[in-house]
């Protein structure tokens, strides 16, 4: 995407454009999870923001997708959801019942 002339200035940087926002529920957790995907100006690279992170009883810390730089929206969404699904299923297999408390809201998502 081409940067609009109105915001082309040396002091205006790290421009990105909202490509999509998706909302879904994970398994039996009733809280919707939203993911926003952005494309960097002048690049095909995609980064995302999440409304919630998953932390099951098996995890010491919430799951964070390790890269915020993807070649496509599909790959970005797959990386995030695949990790959530894997952690959710591991907790279920260990005998834990899914709970809304497994989701931690992101402080940076508004």
C-alpha positions in Angstrom: 0.0 0.0 0.0 1.3 3.5 -0.9 1.6 5.9 2.0 -0.9 8.8 1.5 0.8 12.2 0.8 -0.9 13.7 3.8 1.1 11.7 6.2 4.5 11.6 4.4 6.7 13.5 6.7 10.1 12.6 8.3 8.5 12.8 11.8 5.7 10.4 10.9 7.0 6.9 10.9 6.0 3.2 11.6 2.9 3.6 9.5 0.7 0.6 9.1 -2.8 -0.1 7.7 -5.5 -2.2 9.2 -6.1 -5.1 6.9 -8.6 -7.1 8.9 -10.0 -7.7 12.4 -11.4 -11.2 13.3 -13.3 -12.3 16.3 -13.7 -15.9 17.5 -14.2 -18.0 20.6 -11.8 -20.7 21.6 -13.5 -24.1 22.6 -15.7 -23.7 25.6 -14.4 -20.3 26.6 -17.2 -17.8 26.2 -15.1 -14.6 25.9 -14.6 -13.5 22.3 -10.9 -13.1 21.2 -10.2 -10.4 18.6 -7.2 -10.2 16.4 -6.3 -7.1 14.3 -3.9 -7.5 11.5 -1.9 -4.6 10.0 0.2 -4.2 6.9 3.3 -2.1 7.2 3.4 0.9 4.8 5.7 0.2 1.8 5.9 -3.5 2.7 4.0 -6.8 2.5 4.8 -7.7 6.1 1.9 -8.2 8.5 1.8 -7.7 12.3 -1.1 -8.4 14.7 -2.6 -7.3 18.0 -4.6 -9.6 20.2 -7.4 -8.7 22.6 -6.6 -11.6 24.9 -3.8 -14.1 25.6 -4.3 -17.7 26.7 -2.8 -19.0 30.0 -4.0 -22.4 31.0 -3.2 -24.0 34.3 -0.2 -25.8 32.7 1.4 -22.5 31.6 3.6 -20.3 33.9 3.1 -17.4 31.5 0.5 -16.6 28.8 1.1 -17.8 25.3 2.6 -15.2 23.0 3.2 -15.8 19.4 7.0 -15.4 19.0 7.1 -13.3 15.8 5.2 -10.1 15.0 6.4 -10.1 11.4 4.6 -12.4 8.9 4.5 -12.6 5.1 0.7 -12.8 5.0 -2.5 -12.3 7.1 -3.2 -16.1 6.8 0.2 -17.0 8.2 -0.1 -14.5 11.0 -3.6 -15.7 12.1 -2.4 -19.4 11.8 0.6 -18.7 14.0 -1.6 -17.1 16.7 -4.5 -19.5 16.6 -2.4 -22.7 16.3 -0.5 -21.8 19.5 -3.8 -21.1 21.4 -5.4 -24.3 20.2 -2.3 -26.4 21.1 -2.2 -25.0 24.6 -6.0 -25.4 25.1 -5.9 -29.0 24.0 -2.9 -29.8 26.2 -4.7 -28.5 29.2 -7.8 -30.4 28.4 -5.8 -33.6 27.9 -4.2 -33.1 31.3 -7.7 -33.1 32.8 -8.3 -29.3 33.2 -11.8 -27.9 32.3 -11.7 -24.9 30.1 -12.5 -21.6 31.9 -13.0 -18.0 31.0 -10.2 -17.3 33.5 -7.7 -18.8 31.0 -7.9 -15.6 29.0 -5.9 -12.6 30.0 -6.9 -9.2 28.5 -4.2 -7.4 26.6 -3.3 -4.0 28.2 -2.4 -2.7 24.7 -5.6 -3.6 22.9 -8.3 -0.9 22.8 
